[in-house]
Amino acid sequence: MISALRFVDRILRAPLPGAALDTPRAVPHILLLSLLLTIFYGAVMGCYGGISGNRILQPLYSGLKVPLMLLITFALSLPSFYVLNLLLGLGEDFGDTLRALLSTQAVLSIVLASLSPFTVLWYASFTDHDSATLFNAAMFGIATISAQWRLRRYYKPLIARNPRHRWMLRLWLLIYAFVAIQMGWVLRPFLGHPDLPVSFFRPDSWGNAYVYVAEMIGHELKR
């Protein structure tokens, strides 16, 4: 336990991603840490509405979905980002780039897990489903902004080495956000509604988040 906390402290204090990934074992350790922390927050997230009866399955489902969403988002975003780095002549720096991205994922997981007490407090204070959904969205937003702030810090030496890394940093944020929104849509519900049966996917999960938002905006404009 103490060694795990020291590893977390090292990740948060490291000025550069290489300082946290300075041993061969560091990469699997950082991936395991990210997995466990996101499972933890997902389980807390799924406790909305209580865990009595069949609701006990929701923390389990949510605990699987949060790391799944982040892992798939990262995995889908990385290949195209790698190719674009190669096209811009930044392939030699991709080892440092990958360490920066992995460290950023770990920071996101740590911040997200640290916010879980606030989620519990919110659930104890408010029972409205929409407010719970928006609150969790805010927690993910805080964790994401914190992680991307750290990513900018990691990218400073890369940008100093080649200014084109600045454009690649912006592109990564765009690609990651685009994929994450769609994955969040596909994997919903993360909270589940207390009045509905617990399910891993919604019947209409395999839709398109952006089409839905466009249709919703169009519907509002026609009013």
C-alpha positions in Angstrom: 0.0 0.0 0.0 2.8 2.4 1.0 4.8 1.6 -2.2 1.6 2.2 -4.3 1.1 5.6 -2.6 4.8 6.5 -3.2 4.4 5.6 -6.9 1.3 7.9 -7.1 3.3 10.6 -5.4 6.2 10.1 -7.9 3.8 10.4 -10.8 2.2 13.6 -9.5 5.6 15.2 -8.7 7.5 14.1 -11.8 8.4 17.2 -13.8 8.8 15.0 -16.9 7.1 11.7 -17.9 10.5 10.0 -18.0 11.0 10.6 -14.3 7.9 8.4 -13.6 8.7 5.8 -16.2 12.4 5.4 -15.5 12.4 1.6 -15.1 11.1 -1.3 -17.3 8.5 -2.2 -14.7 7.1 1.3 -14.5 5.0 1.0 -17.7 3.0 -2.0 -16.5 2.7 -0.5 -13.0 1.3 2.8 -14.4 -1.2 0.9 -16.5 -2.3 -1.3 -13.6 -2.6 1.8 -11.4 -4.7 3.6 -14.0 -6.9 0.5 -14.3 -7.5 0.1 -10.6 -8.2 3.8 -9.9 -10.7 4.1 -12.8 -12.4 0.8 -11.7 -12.7 2.4 -8.2 -14.3 5.6 -9.5 -16.6 3.8 -11.8 -17.8 1.6 -8.9 -18.5 4.7 -6.8 -20.2 6.3 -9.8 -22.5 3.4 -10.1 -23.7 3.6 -6.5 -26.2 6.2 -7.4 -29.7 5.2 -6.2 -28.3 2.6 -3.8 -27.1 -0.9 -4.2 -30.0 -2.9 -3.0 -31.7 -5.7 -5.0 -30.5 -5.9 -8.6 -28.9 -2.4 -8.3 -25.9 -4.1 -6.8 -24.9 -4.9 -10.4 -24.6 -1.2 -11.4 -21.4 -0.5 -9.5 -19.9 -3.6 -11.1 -21.0 -2.5 -14.6 -19.8 1.1 -14.1 -16.5 -0.1 -12.6 -15.9 -2.0 -15.8 -17.1 0.7 -18.1 -15.0 3.7 -16.9 -11.6 2.0 -17.5 -13.0 0.4 -20.7 -14.0 3.8 -22.0 -10.7 5.4 -21.3 -8.7 2.4 -22.5 -10.6 2.1 -25.8 -10.4 5.9 -26.3 -6.7 5.8 -25.9 -6.2 2.7 -28.1 -8.3 4.1 -30.9 -6.7 7.6 -30.8 -3.1 6.4 -30.7 -2.6 4.8 -34.1 -3.7 7.8 -36.2 -1.7 10.1 -33.9 1.4 8.0 -34.4 1.0 8.1 -38.2 0.5 11.9 -38.1 3.7 12.2 -36.0 5.6 10.2 -38.6 4.2 12.3 -41.5 5.3 15.5 -39.8 8.8 14.1 -39.2 8.4 13.6 -35.4 8.8 9.8 -35.4 12.1 9.9 -33.5 10.4 11.7 -30.6 7.5 9.3 -30.4 9.0 7.4 -27.5 9.0 10.6 -25.4 5.5 11.4 -26.7 4.1 8.0 -25.7 5.6 8.3 -22.2 3.9 11.7 -21.9 0.6 10.3 -23.0 0.8 7.3 -20.6 1.7 9.6 -17.7 -1.2 11.8 -18.5 -3.6 8.9 -18.4 -2.3 8.0 -15.0 -2.7 11.6 -13.8 -6.3 11.6 -15.1 -7.0 8.3 -13.2 -5.5 9.6 -9.9 -7.4 12.9 -10.0 -10.6 11.1 -10.9 -10.2 8.7 -8.0 -9.4 11.5 -5.6 -12.7 13.2 -6.5 -14.8 10.1 -5.5 -15.6 11.4 -2.0 -17.3 14.4 -3.5 -19.4 12.1 -5.7 -20.5 10.1 -2.6 -21.3 13.4 -0.8 -23.4 14.6 -3.8 -25.3 11.3 -3.9 -26.1 11.6 -0.2 -27.2 15.2 -0.7 -29.2 15.1 -3.9 -31.4 12.3 -5.5 -32.1 13.8 -8.9 -30.8 11.7 -11.7 -30.0 14.6 -14.1 -28.1 16.4 -11.4 -26.1 13.2 -10.6 -25.3 12.8 -14.3 -24.1 16.4 -14.6 -22.1 16.2 -11.4 -20.2 13.2 -12.7 -19.7 14.9 -16.0 -18.1 17.8 -14.0 -15.8 15.4 -12.2 -14.6 13.9 -15.5 -14.2 17.4 -16.8 -12.0 18.4 -13.8 -9.9 15.3 -14.1 -9.5 15.7 -17.9 -8.5 19.4 -17.6 -6.0 18.6 -14.8 -4.5 15.8 -16.9 -4.3 17.9 -20.1 -2.7 20.7 -18.0 0.0 18.2 -17.0 0.3 17.0 -20.6 1.1 20.6 -21.7 3.9 20.6 -19.1 5.2 17.3 -20.4 5.2 18.6 -24.0 7.3 21.7 -23.3 10.6 19.9 -23.9 9.2 18.4 -27.1 8.0 21.7 -28.3 11.3 23.3 -27.6 12.9 20.5 -29.6 10.5 21.0 -32.5 7.7 23.6 -32.7 5.5 21.1 -34.7 4.9 19.3 -31.5 2.6 22.2 -30.4 0.3 21.4 -33.3 0.4 17.7 -32.5 -0.5 18.4 -28.9 -3.6 20.3 -30.0 -4.5 17.5 -32.5 -4.2 14.9 -29.8 -6.6 16.8 -27.6 -9.1 17.0 -30.5 -8.8 13.4 -31.5 -9.0 12.2 -27.9 -12.1 14.3 -27.1 -13.8 13.3 -30.3 -13.4 9.5 -29.6 -14.1 9.8 -25.8 -17.5 11.5 -26.4 -18.6 8.7 -28.8 -17.3 6.0 -26.4 -19.2 7.6 -23.5 -22.3 7.5 -25.6 -21.9 3.9 -26.7 -21.1 2.6 -23.1 -23.9 4.4 -21.3 -25.6 4.1 -18.8 -22.9 4.8 -16.3 -25.3 5.6 -13.5 -28.5 3.8 -14.5 -31.9 5.1 -13.4 -33.3 3.6 -10.2 -36.7 3.2 -11.8 -35.3 1.2 -14.8 -33.8 -2.3 -14.9 -30.1 -2.5 -14.6 -28.4 -3.2 -17.9 -24.9 -3.1 -19.3 -25.9 -1.3 -22.5 -29.0 0.7 -23.5 -31.0 -0.7 -26.4 -30.0 2.2 -28.6 -26.3 2.4 -27.5 -24.9 1.8 -30.9 -25.9 5.2 -32.2 -23.9 8.3 -32.9 -23.6 10.9 -30.2 -23.0 13.7 -32.7 -26.1 12.8 -34.8 -28.2 12.8 -31.6 -26.9 16.2 -30.5 -27.5 17.6 -34.0 -31.1 16.2 -34.0 -31.7 17.6 -30.5 -30.5 21.1 -31.6 -32.6 20.9 -34.7 -35.6 19.9 -32.7 -35.1 22.9 -30.4 -34.7 25.3 -33.3 -38.0 24.2 -34.9 -39.9 25.1 -31.7 
